[in-house]
Every structure is written in structure tokens, then in C-alpha cells.
Amino acid sequence: MKKLIPLIFLIAGCANDPIVDRRGHNEAEYEKDLAECRAYADEVNTLDEVAEHGAIGAVVGSVFGAVIGNSDAAKRGAGAGAVSGGTSGAIGAETRKERILHRCLKGRGYKVLG
């Protein structure tokens, strides 16, 4: 799991800038607004989401493994659940960040295309 966390962050951090119709806004104004909106989006703590969902996944996976097998199956289930849950947490956090960024830019008068 510890080796997978950097990979999850690498994948999650590959988001592109939103495509925005900047008509009526100059480049400097847009860059300032984008930076401020990114700061709001960055308040979402991806690490906390990964840890929380990873822990939940580990518990669910270990219970499932114990029900269908023995202690080895429970350990494997916990590992698989932790990876799956951690990945889910990272994706969810990055989706929240993107939504916050888009809403912020829309609130400042930009038309966010995607």
C-alpha cells in the first residue's frame, strides 16, 4: 500500500487546466482568477481521503476474506480492499477539486467548457 500511494497521487495529479471561454477577460485577470480558484480547490485534502477510504476498504476486504476463507484470505482481502479504497478516495478527492475549480471560475463570470 505504501508504494501505491505515490502512484495514486501521480495519476490523480495529472489533471489538465479547464477549457474556459475567456471572452471579456484579459489573460492576467484569468491567470489571477485561476490561481485563486485553484487555492480553494487545493483545500480538499487528498491524503485524508486516500487514508479514510483505504482504511474502510481494508476492513471490508478483511471481513470478506475471513468469511470466504481463512486468515491468509483475510490478509489478502485487506490489502486488496486498502488499495481499491485508497484509489477510490484519490479519484473522489480529485473530482471534488475539479468541481470546486469549475464552480469558482463560473462564479467569476467564465464559461467553463470542460
C-alpha positions as CSV (number, residue, x, y, z in Angstrom):
1,M,0.0,0.0,0.0
2,K,2.8,2.4,0.9
3,K,4.3,2.0,-2.6
4,L,1.0,2.5,-4.3
5,I,0.2,5.9,-2.6
6,P,2.7,7.9,-4.7
7,L,1.3,6.2,-7.9
8,I,-2.2,7.2,-6.9
9,F,-1.1,10.8,-6.4
10,L,0.8,10.8,-9.7
11,I,-2.3,9.6,-11.5
12,A,-4.6,12.0,-9.6
13,G,-2.3,15.0,-10.1
14,C,-2.4,14.7,-13.9
15,A,-5.5,16.8,-14.3
16,N,-5.4,19.4,-17.1
17,D,-6.4,23.0,-16.8
18,P,-10.1,23.5,-17.6
19,I,-11.0,24.7,-21.0
20,V,-12.5,28.2,-20.5
21,D,-14.1,30.7,-22.8
22,R,-12.2,33.8,-21.8
23,R,-14.1,36.3,-23.8
24,G,-14.4,39.5,-21.9
25,H,-11.5,38.7,-19.6
26,N,-7.8,39.5,-20.2
27,E,-5.0,37.0,-19.7
28,A,-3.7,38.5,-16.5
29,E,-7.2,38.6,-14.9
30,Y,-7.8,35.0,-15.9
31,E,-4.4,33.7,-14.5
32,K,-5.1,35.5,-11.2
33,D,-8.7,34.1,-11.0
34,L,-7.4,30.6,-11.9
35,A,-4.7,30.7,-9.2
36,E,-7.2,31.8,-6.6
37,C,-9.7,29.2,-7.6
38,R,-7.0,26.5,-7.5
39,A,-6.2,27.6,-4.0
40,Y,-9.8,26.9,-3.0
41,A,-9.8,23.5,-4.7
42,D,-6.5,22.6,-3.0
43,E,-8.2,22.8,0.3
44,V,-9.6,19.3,-0.4
45,N,-7.2,17.0,1.4
46,T,-6.5,14.2,-0.9
47,L,-4.3,12.4,1.6
48,D,-7.1,12.2,4.2
49,E,-9.5,10.9,1.5
50,V,-7.0,8.2,0.5
51,A,-6.3,7.2,4.1
52,E,-10.0,7.1,5.1
53,H,-11.2,5.2,2.0
54,G,-8.1,2.9,2.2
55,A,-8.9,2.0,5.9
56,I,-12.6,1.3,5.1
57,G,-11.5,-0.8,2.1
58,A,-9.1,-2.8,4.3
59,V,-11.7,-3.5,6.9
60,V,-14.3,-4.6,4.3
61,G,-11.8,-6.6,2.4
62,S,-10.5,-8.4,5.5
63,V,-14.1,-9.2,6.7
64,F,-14.9,-10.6,3.2
65,G,-11.7,-12.6,3.1
66,A,-12.4,-14.0,6.6
67,V,-15.9,-15.0,5.6
68,I,-14.9,-16.8,2.5
69,G,-11.6,-18.2,3.6
70,N,-9.0,-18.2,6.4
71,S,-6.6,-15.7,7.9
72,D,-4.5,-15.6,4.7
73,A,-7.6,-14.8,2.7
74,A,-8.4,-12.1,5.2
75,K,-5.0,-10.5,4.8
76,R,-5.1,-10.6,1.0
77,G,-8.7,-9.2,1.2
78,A,-7.5,-6.4,3.5
79,G,-4.6,-5.5,1.1
80,A,-6.9,-5.5,-2.0
81,G,-9.5,-3.5,-0.1
82,A,-7.0,-0.9,1.0
83,V,-5.7,-0.4,-2.5
84,S,-9.1,-0.2,-4.0
85,G,-10.4,2.1,-1.3
86,G,-7.4,4.3,-1.5
87,T,-7.7,4.6,-5.2
88,S,-11.4,5.4,-4.9
89,G,-10.6,8.1,-2.3
90,A,-8.0,9.7,-4.5
91,I,-10.3,9.8,-7.5
92,G,-13.1,11.2,-5.4
93,A,-10.9,13.9,-4.0
94,E,-9.7,14.9,-7.4
95,T,-13.2,15.0,-8.7
96,R,-14.2,17.3,-5.9
97,K,-11.2,19.6,-6.6
98,E,-12.2,19.8,-10.3
99,R,-15.8,20.6,-9.4
100,I,-14.7,23.3,-7.0
101,L,-12.4,24.8,-9.6
102,H,-15.1,24.9,-12.2
103,R,-17.7,26.4,-9.8
104,C,-15.3,29.1,-8.7
105,L,-14.4,30.1,-12.3
106,K,-18.1,30.1,-13.2
107,G,-18.8,32.3,-10.2
108,R,-16.3,34.8,-11.6
109,G,-18.0,35.0,-14.9
110,Y,-16.1,32.5,-17.0
111,K,-17.9,30.0,-19.2
112,V,-16.2,26.6,-18.3
113,L,-16.4,24.3,-21.4
114,G,-14.8,21.3,-19.9
